[in-house]
Amino acid sequence: MVKSTIPKYYIKQGVTIAKWHDWRWQLANNINTAEQLGAVANLPKSESKKLMALFAKLAEPGLDAVRLTPFLVSLIDWKNPTDPIRLQHIPSEAEFKPDRYALSKVWEQPKDFADGANRFIQQKYPDIILLRLASTCNAFCRFCFEKERTLRNSVRTAIGPIQFKKALETISAQKSVRQILISGGDPMIIPDQLLFHYLGEIIKIPHVSTIRLNTRALLHNPFRIDKKFVNTLAKIQADSWNIKGRERGVSIEIGVHFNHLNELSPEALNAIRSLRRAGIGVYNQTVLLKNINDNTEILTDLFRALRQENVRLHYLSHAMPVPGTAHLRTSVATGQKIMRELRQKKEFRGQLPHFETSHFTGKQIVPENFNDDFKLVKTKHGLEIHFLSDITGKIEIQPDVE
């Protein structure tokens, strides 16, 4: 077991190492108010006062809630105003500035959902079905493209036996579906018994060859990846080879989300190693964020550390134009420049992630230079990316920033 450093606030509250390492305790003791945050982080009164005013603004309807695990707060260097974990999770005044590039609907379309307005069963690609098994997360990221579902809680997705049965029927009816992507929110907030029940039912479908669970728990609450979880996941994967009617077993993969080397805590590394030791694949998705990781050396350090742990580099994602995130978004050209510089290092040959921009029609791989099929266009509305979609076969438009 990794020896964790418990903040003095919790030591005074009588929190033991065993309790601190209990993922359920972390989840049950979320920090939601400025008063809690100020006390836990031992912030100066002046800073606590600023946070109280900011949190009061966020309490207005339609704005973004705050949710932080005690563990996440313990990772922040509060003496550093540009701490990368702080910038991703602690709200700032910049969220209230007008953003002419932001789209109210950036990703989801009604036709993507097999269950209509419930928005539980999503399918953009013929071979992948996404199941949103949770409607919230361990902690909330300020750049989240699922703000309406998680931070603002305006999407009420029913998740129960009836809805799950419908999902199984939808998957079974489509022989082209080979991957099931389990997301949310964050599926790792689901209790073991229920999550393993879901997985046990999905692996019975013969044409499903891969189950991917996307989570940020390894940053927010790495204790979720405990011995029982890892052993049971490994057993489900091994047992899938013996299910009648299956020609091959199911590969279970955990999709993690790290944006900066500072996020790879000893606890997170322990979780990754436990999964890899048990034969569970791990892949990483990184979001390119302004003044956080929009730097070739920062991403080199992160990617090098992840590859050292045999974590596959999946996507480097251009931050989506969602409300309140202008201060965190780079231009597409910034990402292209970083990708060129990463390739020139020759260190990650064949292992670099794809740089992608997410459009409502699906993810589009960004070339390392602008060309006739991927153009930067200056319009009266501002800069736009006009690209020939490899999904629709048509010219699509994505807003860009200066």
SEZAMI-615628 format. One record per residue (C-alpha): residue in three letters; chain; x, y, z. Coordinates in steps of 0.001 Angstrom, whole numbers, padded with zeros to 6 digits, always signed. Layout:
// SEZAMI-615628
[site Ala, A, [X, Y, Z]],
...
END
This chain:
// SEZAMI-615628
[site Met, A, [+000000, +000000, +000000]],
[site Val, A, [+001310, +003462, -000929]],
[site Lys, A, [+001842, +005715, +002079]],
[site Ser, A, [-000331, +008791, +001545]],
[site Thr, A, [+000084, +012236, +003062]],
[site Ile, A, [-003121, +013231, +004847]],
[site Pro, A, [-003748, +016993, +005147]],
[site Lys, A, [-003526, +018332, +008716]],
[site Tyr, A, [-007212, +019287, +008612]],
[site Tyr, A, [-008265, +015637, +008314]],
[site Ile, A, [-005729, +014411, +010856]],
[site Lys, A, [-007309, +016795, +013379]],
[site Gln, A, [-010698, +015348, +012414]],
[site Gly, A, [-009446, +011881, +013357]],
[site Val, A, [-009247, +010534, +009810]],
[site Thr, A, [-007087, +007404, +009747]],
[site Ile, A, [-004961, +006047, +006907]],
[site Ala, A, [-007510, +003261, +006422]],
[site Lys, A, [-010331, +005777, +006079]],
[site Trp, A, [-008290, +008040, +003768]],
[site His, A, [-007623, +005048, +001500]],
[site Asp, A, [-011319, +004128, +001354]],
[site Trp, A, [-012689, +005301, -001975]],
[site Arg, A, [-016202, +005426, -000519]],
[site Trp, A, [-015035, +007792, +002217]],
[site Gln, A, [-013435, +010047, -000401]],
[site Leu, A, [-016680, +010088, -002364]],
[site Ala, A, [-018835, +010698, +000729]],
[site Asn, A, [-016649, +013605, +001855]],
[site Asn, A, [-016682, +015654, -001337]],
[site Ile, A, [-015838, +019331, -000948]],
[site Asn, A, [-018563, +021532, -002407]],
[site Thr, A, [-018274, +024919, -000661]],
[site Ala, A, [-015682, +027655, -000339]],
[site Glu, A, [-015797, +027317, +003442]],
[site Gln, A, [-014892, +023615, +003250]],
[site Leu, A, [-012163, +024237, +000683]],
[site Gly, A, [-010632, +027088, +002695]],
[site Ala, A, [-010511, +024960, +005831]],
[site Val, A, [-009105, +021823, +004151]],
[site Ala, A, [-006480, +023723, +002152]],
[site Asn, A, [-005675, +026037, +005081]],
[site Leu, A, [-006058, +029072, +002832]],
[site Pro, A, [-005422, +032649, +004000]],
[site Lys, A, [-008584, +034569, +004914]],
[site Ser, A, [-008152, +036875, +001914]],
[site Glu, A, [-008131, +033963, -000523]],
[site Ser, A, [-011015, +032218, +001234]],
[site Lys, A, [-013038, +035422, +000957]],
[site Lys, A, [-012432, +035597, -002801]],
[site Leu, A, [-013472, +031969, -003175]],
[site Met, A, [-016652, +032563, -001180]],
[site Ala, A, [-017667, +035361, -003569]],
[site Leu, A, [-016860, +033162, -006558]],
[site Phe, A, [-018767, +030165, -005217]],
[site Ala, A, [-021749, +032436, -004522]],
[site Lys, A, [-021830, +033333, -008232]],
[site Leu, A, [-021647, +029672, -009183]],
[site Ala, A, [-024651, +028927, -006993]],
[site Glu, A, [-026862, +030749, -009493]],
[site Pro, A, [-029040, +028477, -011688]],
[site Gly, A, [-027398, +027269, -014871]],
[site Leu, A, [-023815, +027704, -013683]],
[site Asp, A, [-021223, +025115, -012827]],
[site Ala, A, [-021151, +023324, -009488]],
[site Val, A, [-017935, +022486, -007634]],
[site Arg, A, [-017091, +018975, -006510]],
[site Leu, A, [-013661, +017928, -005226]],
[site Thr, A, [-012419, +014838, -003436]],
[site Pro, A, [-010226, +015379, -000364]],
[site Phe, A, [-007473, +013430, -002140]],
[site Leu, A, [-007575, +015740, -005164]],
[site Val, A, [-007326, +018824, -002940]],
[site Ser, A, [-004306, +017273, -001206]],
[site Leu, A, [-002434, +017207, -004538]],
[site Ile, A, [-002693, +020964, -005127]],
[site Asp, A, [+000251, +023234, -004309]],
[site Trp, A, [-001725, +026128, -002852]],
[site Lys, A, [+001350, +028367, -002810]],
[site Asn, A, [+001440, +028183, -006604]],
[site Pro, A, [-001422, +030115, -008276]],
[site Thr, A, [-000654, +028358, -011565]],
[site Asp, A, [-000639, +024840, -010149]],
[site Pro, A, [-001965, +022708, -013047]],
[site Ile, A, [-004367, +020670, -010898]],
[site Arg, A, [-005699, +023849, -009291]],
[site Leu, A, [-006321, +025509, -012670]],
[site Gln, A, [-008306, +022493, -013870]],
[site His, A, [-010573, +022138, -010828]],
[site Ile, A, [-010835, +025379, -008838]],
[site Pro, A, [-013197, +027935, -010436]],
[site Ser, A, [-011962, +031367, -011487]],
[site Glu, A, [-013436, +034704, -012552]],
[site Ala, A, [-012444, +033894, -016130]],
[site Glu, A, [-015405, +031497, -016349]],
[site Phe, A, [-017804, +034438, -016333]],
[site Lys, A, [-016259, +036319, -019255]],
[site Pro, A, [-018245, +036415, -022538]],
[site Asp, A, [-017098, +033786, -025005]],
[site Arg, A, [-018227, +034310, -028589]],
[site Tyr, A, [-016727, +030991, -029655]],
[site Ala, A, [-018712, +028852, -027232]],
[site Leu, A, [-021426, +026576, -028536]],
[site Ser, A, [-024353, +025547, -026360]],
[site Lys, A, [-024516, +022175, -028131]],
[site Val, A, [-021045, +020878, -028969]],
[site Trp, A, [-021235, +017123, -029086]],
[site Glu, A, [-024562, +015373, -028655]],
[site Gln, A, [-027340, +015110, -031239]],
[site Pro, A, [-030756, +013479, -030686]],
[site Lys, A, [-030156, +010996, -033511]],
[site Asp, A, [-027112, +009632, -031652]],
[site Phe, A, [-029270, +008093, -028936]],
[site Ala, A, [-031094, +004770, -029233]],
[site Asp, A, [-033259, +005685, -026244]],
[site Gly, A, [-034186, +009230, -027279]],
[site Ala, A, [-034317, +011925, -024620]],
[site Asn, A, [-032999, +009599, -021913]],
[site Arg, A, [-029563, +009748, -023598]],
[site Phe, A, [-028195, +006577, -022038]],
[site Ile, A, [-027348, +004594, -025196]],
[site Gln, A, [-025208, +006688, -027553]],
[site Gln, A, [-023850, +005633, -030949]],
[site Lys, A, [-021869, +007798, -033337]],
[site Tyr, A, [-019897, +005015, -035005]],
[site Pro, A, [-021116, +001645, -036370]],
[site Asp, A, [-018684, -000415, -034279]],
[site Ile, A, [-018935, +001430, -030911]],
[site Ile, A, [-021838, +001909, -028519]],
[site Leu, A, [-021375, +004169, -025531]],
[site Leu, A, [-023322, +003493, -022324]],
[site Arg, A, [-023554, +006308, -019796]],
[site Leu, A, [-023832, +004306, -016600]],
[site Ala, A, [-023381, +007276, -014261]],
[site Ser, A, [-024597, +010864, -014236]],
[site Thr, A, [-021931, +012405, -012012]],
[site Cys, A, [-018224, +012152, -011152]],
[site Asn, A, [-015827, +011884, -008222]],
[site Ala, A, [-014806, +015486, -008922]],
[site Phe, A, [-015668, +018100, -011551]],
[site Cys, A, [-013173, +019400, -014127]],
[site Arg, A, [-013773, +023031, -015113]],
[site Phe, A, [-013155, +022326, -018825]],
[site Cys, A, [-015635, +019417, -018920]],
[site Phe, A, [-017581, +019075, -022179]],
[site Glu, A, [-020307, +017259, -020227]],
[site Lys, A, [-021091, +020287, -018062]],
[site Glu, A, [-024826, +020066, -018676]],
[site Arg, A, [-024852, +016438, -017531]],
[site Thr, A, [-022451, +016583, -014593]],
[site Leu, A, [-021692, +020096, -013328]],
[site Arg, A, [-025116, +021567, -014130]],
[site Asn, A, [-027145, +018377, -013689]],
[site Ser, A, [-029739, +019401, -016240]],
[site Val, A, [-029739, +016009, -017980]],
[site Arg, A, [-031727, +013437, -016046]],
[site Thr, A, [-030698, +010080, -017461]],
[site Ala, A, [-032638, +007105, -016087]],
[site Ile, A, [-030276, +004195, -015417]],
[site Gly, A, [-031926, +001013, -014167]],
[site Pro, A, [-032801, -002594, -015095]],
[site Ile, A, [-035272, -001541, -017801]],
[site Gln, A, [-032829, +000871, -019435]],
[site Phe, A, [-029954, -001610, -019216]],
[site Lys, A, [-032067, -004367, -020778]],
[site Lys, A, [-032844, -002015, -023665]],
[site Ala, A, [-029100, -001390, -024051]],
[site Leu, A, [-028342, -005110, -024205]],
[site Glu, A, [-031030, -005558, -026862]],
[site Thr, A, [-029591, -002683, -028908]],
[site Ile, A, [-026056, -004103, -028722]],
[site Ser, A, [-027187, -007661, -029504]],
[site Ala, A, [-029119, -006521, -032568]],
[site Gln, A, [-026060, -004911, -034191]],
[site Lys, A, [-023432, -007457, -035213]],
[site Ser, A, [-021114, -004636, -036299]],
[site Val, A, [-020693, -003463, -032693]],
[site Arg, A, [-017382, -004714, -031329]],
[site Gln, A, [-016626, -002128, -028652]],
[site Ile, A, [-018669, -001003, -025666]],
[site Leu, A, [-017471, +002250, -024150]],
[site Ile, A, [-018696, +002744, -020580]],
[site Ser, A, [-018725, +006339, -019451]],
[site Gly, A, [-020895, +008795, -017535]],
[site Gly, A, [-020148, +010979, -015618]],
[site Asp, A, [-017591, +008587, -014252]],
[site Pro, A, [-018539, +004883, -014107]],
[site Met, A, [-016103, +004345, -011224]],
[site Ile, A, [-018574, +005889, -008778]],
[site Ile, A, [-020779, +002817, -009323]],
[site Pro, A, [-020541, +000182, -006555]],
[site Asp, A, [-018618, -002985, -007440]],
[site Gln, A, [-021606, -005317, -007335]],
[site Leu, A, [-023589, -003276, -009839]],
[site Leu, A, [-020676, -002452, -012141]],
[site Phe, A, [-019582, -006095, -012316]],
[site His, A, [-023171, -007150, -013008]],
[site Tyr, A, [-023228, -004802, -016007]],
[site Leu, A, [-019911, -006168, -017301]],
[site Gly, A, [-020998, -009768, -016752]],
[site Glu, A, [-024054, -009241, -018938]],
[site Ile, A, [-022192, -007406, -021702]],
[site Ile, A, [-019523, -010097, -022120]],
[site Lys, A, [-022253, -012635, -022947]],
[site Ile, A, [-022832, -010882, -026281]],
[site Pro, A, [-020663, -012860, -028759]],
[site His, A, [-019690, -010043, -031141]],
[site Val, A, [-018444, -007662, -028418]],
[site Ser, A, [-014651, -007977, -028293]],
[site Thr, A, [-013660, -004949, -026206]],
[site Ile, A, [-015109, -003172, -023174]],
[site Arg, A, [-013587, +000200, -022330]],
[site Leu, A, [-014233, +002022, -019068]],
[site Asn, A, [-013405, +005742, -019239]],
[site Thr, A, [-012575, +007297, -015882]],
[site Arg, A, [-010668, +010082, -014172]],
[site Ala, A, [-010791, +008253, -010852]],
[site Leu, A, [-007046, +007599, -010941]],
[site Leu, A, [-006556, +011340, -010426]],
[site His, A, [-009631, +012136, -008342]],
[site Asn, A, [-009955, +008985, -006247]],
[site Pro, A, [-007283, +006365, -007076]],
[site Phe, A, [-008268, +004223, -004082]],
[site Arg, A, [-011205, +003081, -006218]],
[site Ile, A, [-008772, +000754, -007982]],
[site Asp, A, [-008422, -001539, -004976]],
[site Lys, A, [-007388, -005200, -004844]],
[site Lys, A, [-010956, -006513, -005040]],
[site Phe, A, [-011775, -004343, -008045]],
[site Val, A, [-008654, -005360, -009968]],
[site Asn, A, [-008971, -009084, -009195]],
[site Thr, A, [-012653, -009202, -010159]],
[site Leu, A, [-012045, -007279, -013383]],
[site Ala, A, [-009241, -009667, -014299]],
[site Lys, A, [-011470, -012674, -013548]],
[site Ile, A, [-014295, -011337, -015743]],
[site Gln, A, [-011809, -010850, -018577]],
[site Ala, A, [-010340, -014364, -018159]],
[site Asp, A, [-013740, -016050, -017773]],
[site Ser, A, [-015011, -014431, -020976]],
[site Trp, A, [-012943, -016975, -022937]],
[site Asn, A, [-015077, -019799, -021578]],
[site Ile, A, [-018523, -018393, -022353]],
[site Lys, A, [-020536, -020628, -024636]],
[site Gly, A, [-021012, -019134, -028076]],
[site Arg, A, [-017914, -016921, -027929]],
[site Glu, A, [-015016, -017557, -030312]],
[site Arg, A, [-012687, -015265, -028383]],
[site Gly, A, [-012500, -013531, -025028]],
[site Val, A, [-013251, -009909, -024226]],
[site Ser, A, [-010466, -007390, -023723]],
[site Ile, A, [-011233, -005034, -020825]],
[site Glu, A, [-009429, -001690, -020926]],
[site Ile, A, [-009377, +001282, -018568]],
[site Gly, A, [-009278, +004675, -020254]],
[site Val, A, [-007549, +007115, -017894]],
[site His, A, [-007254, +010873, -018217]],
[site Phe, A, [-004033, +012630, -017223]],
[site Asn, A, [-003170, +016113, -018478]],
[site His, A, [+000016, +016880, -016525]],
[site Leu, A, [+002861, +014979, -014876]],
[site Asn, A, [+001827, +016409, -011472]],
[site Glu, A, [-001325, +014284, -011682]],
[site Leu, A, [+000656, +011034, -011668]],
[site Ser, A, [+000699, +010699, -007889]],
[site Pro, A, [+002213, +007626, -006210]],
[site Glu, A, [-001376, +006478, -005596]],
[site Ala, A, [-002263, +006872, -009289]],
[site Leu, A, [+000861, +004985, -010355]],
[site Asn, A, [+000044, +002215, -007901]],
[site Ala, A, [-003420, +001895, -009462]],
[site Ile, A, [-001983, +001758, -012999]],
[site Arg, A, [+000553, -000897, -012003]],
[site Ser, A, [-002108, -002991, -010277]],
[site Leu, A, [-004200, -002993, -013453]],
[site Arg, A, [-001275, -003778, -015747]],
[site Arg, A, [-000033, -006547, -013439]],
[site Ala, A, [-003479, -008154, -013701]],
[site Gly, A, [-003469, -008008, -017499]],
[site Ile, A, [-005897, -005089, -017837]],
[site Gly, A, [-005007, -002680, -020643]],
[site Val, A, [-004687, +001023, -019783]],
[site Tyr, A, [-004807, +003895, -022276]],
[site Asn, A, [-004660, +007646, -021697]],
[site Gln, A, [-006510, +010611, -023139]],
[site Thr, A, [-005099, +014109, -022616]],
[site Val, A, [-006894, +017408, -023233]],
[site Leu, A, [-004752, +020273, -024503]],
[site Leu, A, [-005282, +023175, -022079]],
[site Lys, A, [-003973, +026726, -022258]],
[site Asn, A, [-001340, +027625, -019640]],
[site Ile, A, [-001558, +024095, -018226]],
[site Asn, A, [-000004, +021723, -020746]],
[site Asp, A, [+000220, +023642, -024057]],
[site Asn, A, [+003960, +023100, -024057]],
[site Thr, A, [+005983, +020420, -025786]],
[site Glu, A, [+008250, +019742, -022808]],
[site Ile, A, [+005319, +019386, -020386]],
[site Leu, A, [+003623, +016863, -022660]],
[site Thr, A, [+006924, +015071, -023281]],
[site Asp, A, [+007353, +014555, -019532]],
[site Leu, A, [+003776, +013284, -019198]],
[site Phe, A, [+003896, +010962, -022210]],
[site Arg, A, [+007306, +009598, -021217]],
[site Ala, A, [+006050, +008749, -017722]],
[site Leu, A, [+002904, +007086, -019084]],
[site Arg, A, [+004797, +005010, -021641]],
[site Gln, A, [+007166, +003927, -018870]],
[site Glu, A, [+004083, +002379, -017217]],
[site Asn, A, [+002992, +000727, -020495]],
[site Val, A, [+000030, +003064, -020806]],
[site Arg, A, [-001035, +003522, -024420]],
[site Leu, A, [-001285, +007134, -025617]],
[site His, A, [-004742, +007339, -027199]],
[site Tyr, A, [-005807, +010935, -027893]],
[site Leu, A, [-004512, +014453, -027438]],
[site Ser, A, [-007808, +016313, -027605]],
[site His, A, [-008341, +019912, -028589]],
[site Ala, A, [-010448, +021475, -025824]],
[site Met, A, [-014057, +021754, -026865]],
[site Pro, A, [-015766, +025199, -027095]],
[site Val, A, [-018098, +024833, -024139]],
[site Pro, A, [-019322, +027828, -022096]],
[site Gly, A, [-016966, +029213, -019469]],
[site Thr, A, [-013801, +027630, -020869]],
[site Ala, A, [-012308, +030307, -023164]],
[site His, A, [-009387, +030839, -020785]],
[site Leu, A, [-008475, +027139, -021074]],
[site Arg, A, [-008657, +026719, -024853]],
[site Thr, A, [-005749, +026947, -027268]],
[site Ser, A, [-005900, +027374, -031012]],
[site Val, A, [-005825, +024274, -033193]],
[site Ala, A, [-002531, +025575, -034627]],
[site Thr, A, [-000977, +025353, -031156]],
[site Gly, A, [-001782, +021649, -031020]],
[site Gln, A, [-000411, +021115, -034527]],
[site Lys, A, [+002862, +022815, -033580]],
[site Ile, A, [+003208, +020670, -030452]],
[site Met, A, [+002549, +017487, -032408]],
[site Arg, A, [+005246, +018417, -034958]],
[site Glu, A, [+007734, +019111, -032177]],
[site Leu, A, [+006885, +015860, -030398]],
[site Arg, A, [+007456, +013917, -033610]],
[site Gln, A, [+010787, +015650, -034191]],
[site Lys, A, [+012007, +014327, -030838]],
[site Lys, A, [+011864, +010811, -032313]],
[site Glu, A, [+011244, +009478, -028811]],
[site Phe, A, [+007631, +008420, -029370]],
[site Arg, A, [+007836, +007069, -032906]],
[site Gly, A, [+004688, +005055, -033574]],
[site Gln, A, [+003429, +005748, -030056]],
[site Leu, A, [+002260, +009352, -030182]],
[site Pro, A, [-001452, +009925, -029563]],
[site His, A, [-003726, +011153, -032331]],
[site Phe, A, [-004427, +014897, -032110]],
[site Glu, A, [-008183, +015241, -032542]],
[site Thr, A, [-010857, +017898, -032462]],
[site Ser, A, [-014327, +016871, -031356]],
[site His, A, [-017134, +017943, -033655]],
[site Phe, A, [-020810, +017133, -033150]],
[site Thr, A, [-020496, +014665, -036029]],
[site Gly, A, [-017642, +012832, -034296]],
[site Lys, A, [-013920, +013053, -033617]],
[site Gln, A, [-011785, +014411, -036463]],
[site Ile, A, [-008057, +013646, -036632]],
[site Val, A, [-006120, +016910, -037108]],
[site Pro, A, [-003250, +016874, -039630]],
[site Glu, A, [+000083, +018327, -038499]],
[site Asn, A, [-000280, +021183, -041017]],
[site Phe, A, [-003227, +022969, -042581]],
[site Asn, A, [-004081, +021797, -046099]],
[site Asp, A, [-006903, +021905, -048657]],
[site Asp, A, [-009000, +019492, -046591]],
[site Phe, A, [-008290, +021159, -043248]],
[site Lys, A, [-008233, +024939, -043512]],
[site Leu, A, [-008042, +027876, -041111]],
[site Val, A, [-010559, +030470, -042344]],
[site Lys, A, [-011005, +034036, -041105]],
[site Thr, A, [-014686, +035039, -041102]],
[site Lys, A, [-016725, +037933, -039720]],
[site His, A, [-017560, +035679, -036769]],
[site Gly, A, [-013884, +035002, -036043]],
[site Leu, A, [-011508, +032183, -036937]],
[site Glu, A, [-013001, +028875, -038042]],
[site Ile, A, [-011656, +025489, -039040]],
[site His, A, [-013239, +024199, -042247]],
[site Phe, A, [-012496, +020523, -042745]],
[site Leu, A, [-013535, +017647, -044959]],
[site Ser, A, [-015008, +015220, -042439]],
[site Asp, A, [-013860, +011624, -042708]],
[site Ile, A, [-017203, +010716, -041127]],
[site Thr, A, [-019776, +012676, -043133]],
[site Gly, A, [-017691, +013211, -046288]],
[site Lys, A, [-018781, +016873, -046205]],
[site Ile, A, [-017163, +020175, -045266]],
[site Glu, A, [-017814, +020790, -041557]],
[site Ile, A, [-017047, +023877, -039459]],
[site Gln, A, [-015489, +024193, -036020]],
[site Pro, A, [-014835, +027539, -034246]],
[site Asp, A, [-011217, +028336, -033394]],
[site Val, A, [-009496, +030953, -031233]],
[site Glu, A, [-006789, +033480, -032035]],
END
